[in-house]
Amino acid sequence: MDDFIEVYKSYYLLAAGTFGLCIGSFLNVVIYRLPKILNRIWRAESVDFLNIPLLANETGVNKINLCWPSSHCPLCLKAIPFFYNIPLLGFLFLGGKCSACRGKIHWRYPLVELIAGLAAFSCAYQFGFDFKALAAMNYCFILIVLLFIDFDFLLLPDCLTLLLLWLGLLVNCLSFFAGIVDAVIGAVLGYLVLWSVAKIYFYFTKNEGIGRGDFKLTAALGAWLGWQALPLILLISAFSSLVVAGGFLLQKKMKLRTPIPFGSFLVVAGFIMLFYDKPLESLYFYHMSYLW
């Protein structure tokens, strides 16, 4: 079996990368449509709670979903032929422009596909021909969606963060990435640490400093990678967010109290720790023990 896998490893990696590219095309749909769907649902629930009639443009909450309508240009609303929906290649064939209206296709679409393809390839390479690789791919795909939605809307939807949390606990029942005890402790500590920081910040400033979605995302990362990964996840995300925010402040592109998508930095840390957890944890705990 090992010889078979070794001979066909390149084909396996190619198939994994292609699979990731195709999933990336669907992730673009989720990134674009999920905030719109949630917004319409929230508006409908609000007017129902307040007992006021819906406006004309607020009717038909379920008119759009993740499967319908089919892929179309957001500018001219023309359906995109299936042969132009080929990941990456469709964008290149069209020269980055809609075939109908010649409007520019946003660079994010091929970028998401490329990231998903590279993530799937990396999972296959890192974890081999194993269910662990498939689990890691799902972890990466959900994180990609969270990264871009949080970057755009400062929003980490519960339907994604809680799904990620429960999937992490489920896969670690088989000890894929951490023992189940470490995963449960990681989920609890991941939530409580940021919750405590947010409460302390609010006590002194009377302002909300961290969104509740960040609590749930950190809990989900702890559920996948175990409590041992949390110090580095928080360190990497905090440091990178400070560097990026500091750069924007120096360039006067944002103000001191401008909200930043901290969840996006947690996602980046989650990616790093999935692939480099052991060497980074060893380095971190070695230096911590040396300091103490």
Summary of the structure (lengths in Angstrom):
residues: 292
radius of gyration: 21.2
end to end distance: 47.2
largest distance: 67.6
contacts: 891
relative contact order: 0.09
helix: 74%
strand: 1%
